[in-house]
Amino acid sequence: MTIYIGNLSYQASEDDLRQVFAEYGTIKRITLPMDRETGRMRGFAFVELEEDAKEDVAISELDGAEWMGRQLRVNKAKPKDSR
């Protein structure tokens, strides 16, 4: 499973996310999508942990939490639609 983190501060970095999610287990991957035209972060990220059970705990504890001046939206990532 992959976790979607929305409403991220544009100043958030991969290291910032790593510090927060390391409390919930071993991180397999962090993805911070960038805007192609501006090169700036798009305001959301994806985090994948080694254990699904720990991902569920992270989602329940972090959804709605305030971080870097913003209220996070944290949930299970939906599969990408094929266009």
N, C-alpha and C positions, 0 to 999 in steps of 0.2 A: 504494500500500500504506500501511497505517497500523500504527504500532507500539503495542503494549499494554505498559504499565509497571505491574506489580502490586507489592504489598507496600510501597507508598510510605509514608513518614512522613506523618502528618497535618499536620505543619508545612511540608511542601514546598509551594512556590508555583509559579506559572507562570514567574516570573523564574528560580527555581532550575532548573527543567527546561530553560528556554531556554539557560542557561549551559552545562549538561551537553551538550545535543544540538547546540548551535551548533558544537561541535568536529567534528561529522559532516556538516555541510552546512547549506544554507539551510532554515529551518523554514517550512513552509506554514501549519501549524495546531497548536495545543496545546489539548487539552480536559481539564479537571479536573472530573469529575462531582461534584456536591454532593448530599448527602442532603436530600430535600425537607422532612423533619420537623425535623431538627436544624440544617440550614444548614451543616453541617460537611463537609469533604472526605471522600470515600468510600474513600480509600486506594489509588486507581489512577488512571491517566491514559492519554491517547492522544496520540501525537505523529506528525505527518506531515511528512516531509522532501520536498524537491523531487526528489531522485534516489533511485530504488529501490535501486540498488547501495550507496549510502551508508547506507540504512536497514539493509541486511543486515550491514554492518560494525558499525553501532551495536548491533544485536541481539547479534551474536557477542561483542562486547567488554563489553557492559554486563550481559548475563544472568548472574546470580549475584554481581555486584559488590555490595560493601557501600557504602551511601550513606545518610547521615543516620541511622546506627545500625541500618539494616535491609538485608537481603539482597534485592536487586531481582530480580523475575521480568520478563524482557523478551523478547517474542516478537511474531510477526505477529498482528495483531488478527484475530479471526474475524468473519465477517459477523454482524450482529445477527439473531437468530431472529425470525421473525414469529410472534406469539403468537395 
